């Protein structure tokens, strides 16, 4: 138990407690305290010897002049440690009819109960107190649980009058009246005068009266009275190149806060953004009279990456473009210096994916800038985004026969060696580590167009060399395992 005692000008020197019956001043159970003009302390109070049920605990103190205070009493319910089943429950309104004489509630006996019950509100309209209590298998009743309930009349009456006031209630019927049409339900707008109100915060109160002459509780609405209007949040966005420019177009704002997916990005009336994917752009516009918020989902069309999804086959390359905001009318081309290659075909997969096919010749190997055009929108670009795979010269493996650079580099599992052979040829490859030690070798027949798979997943990370040779030539390639 925690208790606090204070005295005026005297020092508390002693404290004691007792249960139910006063044994006489100074004869109760002593409480160890630290002397002072006020004491705040906690104490373990023994309940040994007390029967289960309600008891009263009394505490008092003595000052330096040997004068004892009046006691402080606390009502305590002493309960045993054994748990008993709840077997009965009852309720009553306002006045206790006596234990066991309330209205019975049908329950299923148990150590705890949780149920919905139907309560008869056979009382007058107004504020009442509903009480619940339960009884256990020993026929011992609990303390009651009390709930305040407002009981309203079942009769629905027309609203015939409305009034409002600011801040202080002048009394029912004495506020500023509002002219309304009689109705069971009022749903409309009314004109409220702010004449005479000082600048600052105020509370508007509104109440109505029904045809029987009874007034409702009032509805409270906080208002701020300012010299100007509160800030209005509004903005527009425009795509400029690879950016999205958001500009405040509202009124009365003195300060701004822009957030992109809940992250603050600017405090200016205009800002330049680069949202990747769909993000929520919000503006909080503020002035001395309040703030307003506007949010919108924005997305900037953007080319993020391009990845080959097939090896060169007859000088054809298929690539997957990933980005944001692609449209079905998208076209794709690549540029290197003054050269331009338009995609032979473009497939619109989704707003985030395109598939493009390129046809090229021996002179177009190397890194190319990638461009996507759609409608009248700004062109999307990815510098040096696509590499057209290098091929070995025609004469090295015979006329019309070619071998491309191994792909991908670096690799962790498989490496692919692209080839195009107009005549069938037996090829051999030898794999060496960086010291020149031969690790593996293989012979295979190359015919037509395709790719030869070489597994390096069993090798340690590092640099290796692949020698490819045939009847008409040979070539050494560098491999990287990671």
C-alpha positions as CSV (number, residue, x, y, z in Angstrom):
1,X,0.0,0.0,0.0
2,X,1.2,3.5,-0.8
3,X,0.1,6.5,1.4
4,X,0.8,10.2,1.6
5,X,0.4,12.4,4.8
6,X,1.1,16.1,5.2
7,X,1.1,18.3,8.3
8,X,1.2,22.1,8.8
9,X,4.4,23.3,10.6
10,X,4.7,20.0,12.6
11,X,6.8,16.9,11.9
12,X,5.3,13.5,11.5
13,X,7.1,11.1,13.8
14,X,5.0,8.0,14.0
15,X,2.3,6.0,12.0
16,X,0.1,3.0,12.7
17,X,-2.7,1.0,11.1
18,X,-5.6,-1.3,12.2
19,X,-8.4,-3.3,10.7
20,X,-12.1,-2.6,11.3
21,X,-12.0,-2.0,15.1
22,X,-9.9,0.8,16.7
23,X,-7.7,-0.7,19.5
24,X,-7.0,2.8,20.8
25,X,-4.6,5.5,19.9
26,X,-1.0,4.2,19.9
27,X,-2.1,0.6,20.3
28,X,-2.4,-0.3,16.6
29,X,0.2,-1.9,14.3
30,X,3.3,0.4,13.8
31,X,4.4,1.6,10.4
32,X,8.1,2.3,10.0
33,X,8.5,5.8,8.5
34,X,11.1,8.6,7.9
35,X,10.1,11.6,10.0
36,X,9.2,14.8,8.1
37,X,6.5,17.4,7.5
38,X,5.1,15.1,4.9
39,X,5.6,11.4,4.3
40,X,5.1,9.3,1.2
41,X,5.7,5.7,1.8
42,X,4.6,2.2,0.8
43,X,4.0,-0.6,3.3
44,X,3.1,-4.3,3.3
45,X,-0.1,-4.6,5.3
46,X,-0.8,-8.1,6.7
47,X,-4.3,-9.5,6.2
48,X,-3.6,-12.6,8.3
49,X,-6.6,-13.5,10.5
50,X,-9.1,-11.6,8.4
51,X,-12.1,-13.4,7.0
52,X,-12.8,-13.2,3.3
53,X,-15.0,-10.3,2.4
54,X,-15.1,-6.5,2.9
55,X,-12.9,-4.9,5.6
56,X,-11.9,-1.3,6.5
57,X,-8.2,-0.4,6.8
58,X,-7.5,2.6,9.0
59,X,-4.2,4.6,9.0
60,X,-3.2,7.6,11.3
61,X,0.0,9.5,12.2
62,X,1.4,11.3,15.2
63,X,3.4,14.6,15.2
64,X,6.3,15.8,17.3
65,X,3.8,17.3,19.9
66,X,2.4,13.8,20.6
67,X,-0.9,14.7,18.8
68,X,-2.5,12.0,16.7
69,X,-4.3,12.7,13.4
70,X,-7.8,11.6,12.5
71,X,-7.5,8.2,10.8
72,X,-7.7,7.7,7.0
73,X,-9.9,4.7,6.1
74,X,-9.8,2.5,3.0
75,X,-12.4,-0.1,2.0
76,X,-10.6,-3.4,1.2
77,X,-12.0,-6.7,-0.3
78,X,-10.1,-9.7,1.1
79,X,-10.2,-12.7,-1.1
80,X,-8.9,-16.2,-0.8
81,X,-6.5,-17.8,-3.2
82,X,-8.9,-20.5,-4.2
83,X,-10.9,-19.9,-7.4
84,X,-14.6,-20.8,-7.5
85,X,-17.0,-21.1,-10.4
86,X,-19.4,-18.3,-11.1
87,X,-22.9,-19.7,-11.0
88,X,-25.3,-16.7,-11.0
89,X,-25.4,-13.1,-12.2
90,X,-27.8,-10.2,-11.7
91,X,-28.3,-6.5,-12.5
92,X,-30.2,-3.6,-11.2
93,X,-30.8,0.1,-12.0
94,X,-29.9,2.9,-9.7
95,X,-31.0,1.6,-6.3
96,X,-29.7,-1.7,-4.9
97,X,-32.7,-4.0,-4.1
98,X,-30.4,-6.2,-2.0
99,X,-28.0,-9.0,-2.8
100,X,-29.8,-11.7,-4.8
101,X,-32.8,-9.5,-5.5
102,X,-31.7,-8.0,-8.8
103,X,-32.9,-9.0,-12.2
104,X,-31.3,-12.5,-13.0
105,X,-29.0,-12.9,-16.0
106,X,-28.9,-16.3,-17.6
107,X,-25.3,-17.5,-17.8
108,X,-23.3,-20.7,-18.2
109,X,-21.4,-21.5,-15.0
110,X,-17.6,-21.2,-15.3
111,X,-14.5,-19.8,-13.7
112,X,-15.0,-16.7,-16.0
113,X,-17.9,-15.6,-18.1
114,X,-18.1,-13.5,-21.3
115,X,-21.5,-13.1,-22.8
116,X,-23.9,-10.6,-24.4
117,X,-27.1,-10.0,-22.4
118,X,-30.3,-8.2,-23.1
119,X,-31.0,-5.6,-20.4
120,X,-34.5,-4.2,-19.9
121,X,-34.4,-0.4,-19.7
122,X,-37.6,-0.1,-17.7
123,X,-36.6,3.4,-16.4
124,X,-37.4,6.9,-17.3
125,X,-35.5,8.8,-19.9
126,X,-32.3,10.4,-18.6
127,X,-29.1,9.5,-16.8
128,X,-29.1,6.2,-14.8
129,X,-26.6,3.8,-13.3
130,X,-26.6,0.1,-14.3
131,X,-25.1,-2.3,-11.8
132,X,-23.9,-5.9,-12.3
133,X,-22.7,-8.5,-9.9
134,X,-22.0,-12.3,-9.8
135,X,-22.3,-15.1,-7.2
136,X,-19.9,-18.1,-6.9
137,X,-20.7,-21.7,-6.1
138,X,-20.3,-20.9,-2.3
139,X,-23.2,-18.4,-2.7
140,X,-20.7,-15.5,-2.1
141,X,-21.6,-12.4,-4.1
142,X,-19.0,-10.0,-5.7
143,X,-19.0,-6.2,-5.5
144,X,-21.1,-4.7,-8.2
145,X,-19.8,-3.1,-11.4
146,X,-21.4,0.2,-12.2
147,X,-21.9,1.8,-15.6
148,X,-23.5,5.2,-16.3
149,X,-26.2,4.9,-19.0
150,X,-28.2,7.6,-20.8
151,X,-31.6,6.3,-21.5
152,X,-33.4,8.1,-24.4
153,X,-37.0,8.1,-25.3
154,X,-38.1,5.7,-28.0
155,X,-40.5,8.3,-29.5
156,X,-39.0,10.2,-32.4
157,X,-40.0,13.8,-32.5
158,X,-39.5,16.6,-35.0
159,X,-36.7,19.1,-34.6
160,X,-38.4,22.6,-34.4
161,X,-35.7,24.9,-33.3
162,X,-31.9,25.4,-33.3
163,X,-29.6,27.7,-31.5
164,X,-25.8,28.3,-31.2
165,X,-23.4,30.2,-29.0
166,X,-19.7,30.8,-28.8
167,X,-17.6,29.7,-25.8
168,X,-19.9,30.5,-22.9
169,X,-23.4,29.0,-22.5
170,X,-26.0,31.8,-22.0
171,X,-28.6,29.3,-20.9
172,X,-31.0,27.0,-22.8
173,X,-33.1,29.0,-25.1
174,X,-31.1,32.1,-24.7
175,X,-28.5,31.6,-27.5
176,X,-28.5,32.8,-31.1
177,X,-31.4,31.2,-32.9
178,X,-31.2,29.6,-36.4
179,X,-34.2,29.5,-38.7
180,X,-34.7,25.9,-39.9
181,X,-37.6,23.9,-41.3
182,X,-39.2,21.4,-38.9
183,X,-37.8,17.9,-39.6
184,X,-37.2,14.5,-38.1
185,X,-33.6,14.8,-39.3
186,X,-31.9,18.0,-40.1
187,X,-29.2,17.8,-42.8
188,X,-28.2,21.1,-44.2
189,X,-26.0,24.2,-43.8
190,X,-26.6,27.2,-41.6
191,X,-25.0,30.6,-41.4
192,X,-23.0,31.3,-38.2
193,X,-22.0,34.8,-37.3
194,X,-18.4,35.5,-36.1
195,X,-19.1,39.1,-35.4
196,X,-17.5,40.4,-32.2
197,X,-15.2,37.4,-31.8
198,X,-11.6,38.1,-30.9
199,X,-8.7,36.6,-32.9
200,X,-7.7,33.2,-31.7
201,X,-9.3,29.9,-30.8
202,X,-13.0,29.6,-29.9
203,X,-15.6,26.8,-29.4
204,X,-18.9,26.8,-31.3
205,X,-21.8,25.1,-29.6
206,X,-25.0,24.0,-31.4
207,X,-28.1,22.4,-29.9
208,X,-31.7,21.7,-31.1
209,X,-35.2,21.5,-29.6
210,X,-37.9,19.0,-30.4
211,X,-41.6,19.5,-30.7
212,X,-42.1,18.5,-27.0
213,X,-39.9,21.4,-25.9
214,X,-36.9,19.4,-24.9
215,X,-33.4,20.5,-25.8
216,X,-30.6,18.2,-26.9
217,X,-27.0,18.2,-25.6
218,X,-24.9,20.7,-27.5
219,X,-22.4,19.8,-30.2
220,X,-19.0,21.4,-29.7
221,X,-16.9,22.4,-32.7
222,X,-13.4,24.1,-32.4
223,X,-12.8,27.2,-34.5
224,X,-9.9,29.6,-35.1
225,X,-10.7,33.2,-35.9
226,X,-8.0,34.8,-38.1
227,X,-7.3,38.0,-39.9
228,X,-7.1,36.1,-43.2
229,X,-8.2,32.7,-44.6
230,X,-6.6,29.5,-43.6
231,X,-4.0,28.0,-46.0
232,X,-5.5,26.0,-49.0
233,X,-3.3,23.1,-50.2
234,X,-3.3,22.5,-54.0
235,X,-0.6,21.7,-56.5
236,X,0.1,20.6,-60.1
237,X,2.8,18.4,-61.5
238,X,4.6,18.7,-64.9
239,X,7.2,16.3,-66.4
240,X,10.4,18.1,-67.5
241,X,13.0,15.8,-69.0
242,X,13.8,13.1,-66.5
243,X,12.2,15.1,-63.6
244,X,8.8,15.8,-62.1
245,X,8.2,19.4,-61.1
246,X,5.5,20.0,-58.4
247,X,4.3,23.6,-58.0
248,X,2.0,25.0,-55.3
249,X,-1.2,26.4,-56.8
250,X,-3.3,26.9,-53.7
251,X,-3.9,30.2,-51.7
252,X,-2.9,31.9,-48.5
253,X,0.0,29.6,-47.6
254,X,3.0,31.0,-45.7
255,X,5.1,27.8,-45.5
256,X,5.2,24.5,-47.3
257,X,6.2,20.9,-46.6
258,X,6.4,18.3,-49.3
259,X,6.7,14.6,-48.6
260,X,7.3,11.7,-50.9
261,X,6.1,8.4,-49.3
262,X,6.2,10.2,-45.9
263,X,9.8,11.4,-46.4
264,X,10.2,15.2,-46.3
265,X,11.7,16.3,-49.6
266,X,11.3,20.1,-49.7
267,X,10.0,23.2,-48.0
268,X,9.7,25.4,-51.0
269,X,6.6,26.4,-53.0
270,X,8.1,24.5,-56.0
271,X,10.4,21.5,-56.1
272,X,11.9,19.1,-58.6
273,X,11.5,15.3,-57.9
274,X,12.6,12.1,-59.5
275,X,10.1,9.5,-58.2
276,X,10.8,5.9,-59.2
277,X,7.6,3.9,-59.4
278,X,4.3,5.0,-58.0
279,X,4.8,7.2,-54.8
280,X,2.5,9.4,-52.8
281,X,3.3,13.1,-53.0
282,X,1.8,15.2,-50.2
283,X,1.8,18.9,-49.5
284,X,1.1,20.5,-46.2
285,X,0.3,24.2,-46.7
286,X,0.4,26.3,-43.5
287,X,-0.3,29.9,-42.3
288,X,-1.0,31.5,-39.0
289,X,-4.6,30.5,-39.2
290,X,-4.1,26.8,-39.8
291,X,-2.9,24.2,-42.3
292,X,-4.3,22.1,-45.1
293,X,-3.1,18.9,-46.8
294,X,-3.3,17.5,-50.3
295,X,-1.9,14.2,-51.5
296,X,-1.7,12.5,-55.0
297,X,0.0,9.4,-56.4
298,X,2.7,10.3,-58.9
299,X,5.0,8.3,-61.1
300,X,7.7,9.5,-63.5
301,X,8.2,7.4,-66.7
302,X,11.8,6.1,-66.5
303,X,14.0,3.6,-68.2
304,X,15.8,1.7,-65.4
305,X,17.7,-1.2,-67.1
306,X,18.0,-3.3,-70.2
307,X,19.1,-6.9,-70.0
308,X,19.7,-9.4,-72.9
309,X,17.4,-12.4,-72.5
310,X,19.0,-14.4,-75.4
311,X,22.4,-14.8,-76.9
312,X,23.1,-13.4,-80.3
313,X,21.6,-15.7,-83.0
314,X,22.2,-14.9,-86.6
315,X,23.1,-11.4,-85.5
316,X,19.8,-10.9,-83.7
317,X,19.6,-9.8,-80.0
318,X,16.5,-9.9,-77.8
319,X,16.5,-7.7,-74.7
320,X,14.3,-7.0,-71.7
321,X,13.7,-3.3,-70.8
322,X,12.7,-2.5,-67.2
323,X,11.3,0.8,-66.2
324,X,8.3,2.8,-65.0
325,X,5.4,4.3,-67.0
326,X,5.8,2.4,-70.3
327,X,2.8,2.7,-72.7
328,X,1.6,0.3,-75.5
329,X,2.8,2.7,-78.2
330,X,6.4,2.7,-77.0
331,X,9.2,2.4,-79.6
332,X,12.8,1.5,-78.9
333,X,16.1,2.4,-80.7
334,X,19.8,2.4,-79.9
335,X,22.5,4.9,-80.9
336,X,26.2,5.0,-81.0
337,X,27.8,8.1,-82.3
338,X,26.0,8.9,-85.6
339,X,24.7,5.4,-86.0
340,X,21.1,4.4,-85.1
341,X,19.4,1.0,-85.0
342,X,15.6,0.8,-84.5
343,X,14.3,-2.3,-82.8
344,X,12.9,-4.7,-85.3
345,X,10.0,-5.4,-82.9
346,X,8.8,-4.1,-79.5
347,X,6.4,-6.1,-77.2
348,X,4.6,-4.2,-74.5
349,X,4.5,-6.5,-71.5
350,X,3.3,-4.1,-68.8
351,X,3.9,-0.5,-67.7
352,X,7.2,-1.7,-66.2
353,X,8.4,-4.1,-69.0
354,X,9.2,-4.1,-72.7
355,X,10.8,-6.7,-74.9
356,X,12.8,-5.5,-77.9
357,X,14.5,-7.4,-80.7
358,X,17.5,-5.9,-82.6
359,X,19.1,-7.0,-85.8
360,X,22.7,-6.0,-86.4
361,X,25.8,-6.8,-88.5
362,X,29.5,-7.3,-87.9
363,X,30.2,-3.6,-87.8
364,X,27.8,-2.8,-85.0
365,X,29.4,-4.5,-82.0
366,X,30.0,-2.6,-78.8
367,X,28.1,-0.4,-76.3
368,X,25.0,1.4,-77.4
369,X,22.8,4.1,-75.8
370,X,19.2,3.0,-75.5
371,X,16.1,5.2,-76.1
372,X,12.4,4.7,-75.6
373,X,9.8,7.0,-77.2
374,X,6.1,6.9,-76.5
375,X,3.6,9.3,-77.9
376,X,4.6,12.9,-77.3
377,X,6.2,12.2,-74.0
378,X,9.8,13.0,-73.2
379,X,12.3,10.5,-74.6
380,X,13.6,8.0,-72.0
381,X,17.3,7.1,-72.2
382,X,19.9,4.8,-70.7
383,X,23.5,5.7,-71.8
384,X,25.6,2.6,-72.9
385,X,22.7,0.4,-71.7
386,X,23.1,-2.4,-74.3
387,X,26.2,-4.2,-75.5
388,X,26.0,-6.0,-78.8
389,X,28.2,-9.1,-78.4
390,X,31.6,-9.1,-80.2
391,X,32.1,-11.9,-82.8
392,X,35.4,-13.4,-84.1
393,X,36.3,-12.5,-87.7
394,X,35.0,-14.6,-90.6
395,X,38.3,-16.0,-91.7
396,X,39.4,-17.4,-88.3
397,X,37.0,-20.5,-88.3
398,X,36.3,-20.6,-92.0
399,X,34.0,-18.6,-94.2
400,X,30.6,-17.9,-92.6
401,X,31.7,-19.4,-89.3
402,X,31.7,-17.2,-86.1
403,X,32.2,-17.5,-82.4
404,X,31.1,-14.7,-80.0
405,X,32.5,-13.6,-76.6
406,X,31.6,-15.8,-73.7
407,X,28.5,-14.5,-71.8
408,X,28.0,-13.4,-69.0
409,X,31.2,-12.0,-67.6
410,X,31.6,-12.2,-64.7
411,X,29.6,-15.4,-63.9
412,X,28.9,-17.5,-61.0
413,X,27.5,-20.7,-62.5
414,X,27.3,-21.1,-66.3
415,X,29.1,-19.4,-69.2
416,X,27.7,-19.5,-72.7
417,X,29.8,-19.4,-75.8
418,X,27.6,-18.2,-78.8
419,X,28.4,-19.5,-82.3
420,X,27.2,-19.4,-85.9
421,X,28.6,-22.1,-88.2
422,X,27.3,-22.5,-91.8
423,X,29.3,-25.8,-92.0
424,X,29.7,-28.4,-89.2
425,X,33.0,-28.2,-87.5
426,X,34.6,-30.0,-84.6
427,X,35.7,-27.5,-81.9
428,X,37.8,-28.0,-78.8
429,X,38.2,-25.9,-75.7
430,X,40.8,-25.9,-72.9
431,X,40.3,-24.1,-69.6
432,X,43.4,-22.7,-67.8
433,X,43.9,-21.0,-64.5
434,X,45.8,-17.8,-64.2
435,X,49.1,-19.7,-63.9
436,X,48.6,-21.5,-67.2
437,X,47.7,-24.9,-65.6
438,X,45.1,-26.8,-67.8
439,X,42.1,-27.6,-65.7
440,X,39.5,-29.0,-68.2
441,X,39.0,-29.7,-71.9
442,X,36.2,-30.7,-74.1
443,X,35.4,-31.5,-77.8
444,X,32.0,-30.7,-79.4
445,X,30.4,-30.4,-82.8
446,X,29.4,-26.9,-83.8
447,X,26.7,-26.6,-86.4
448,X,24.1,-23.9,-87.2
449,X,23.5,-21.1,-84.6
450,X,23.3,-21.5,-80.8
451,X,25.4,-21.4,-77.7
452,X,27.6,-23.9,-76.0
453,X,27.3,-24.1,-72.2
454,X,30.3,-24.3,-70.0
455,X,29.9,-24.8,-66.2
456,X,32.3,-23.0,-63.9
457,X,30.2,-23.1,-60.7
458,X,32.7,-25.7,-59.2
459,X,35.7,-23.3,-59.7
460,X,37.0,-21.0,-57.1
461,X,36.4,-17.3,-57.6
462,X,39.1,-15.7,-59.8
463,X,40.3,-15.2,-63.4
464,X,40.5,-18.0,-66.0
465,X,41.3,-18.4,-69.7
466,X,39.3,-20.3,-72.2
467,X,41.1,-21.4,-75.5
468,X,38.7,-22.4,-78.3
469,X,40.2,-24.0,-81.5
470,X,39.1,-25.7,-84.6
471,X,40.5,-26.8,-88.0
472,X,40.6,-23.2,-89.3
473,X,41.6,-21.1,-86.3
474,X,41.7,-20.5,-82.5
475,X,40.9,-17.8,-80.0
476,X,41.6,-17.2,-76.2
477,X,38.9,-15.6,-74.0
478,X,39.1,-14.3,-70.5
479,X,36.6,-15.6,-67.9
480,X,35.8,-14.2,-64.4
481,X,34.2,-16.4,-61.7
482,X,32.5,-14.7,-58.7
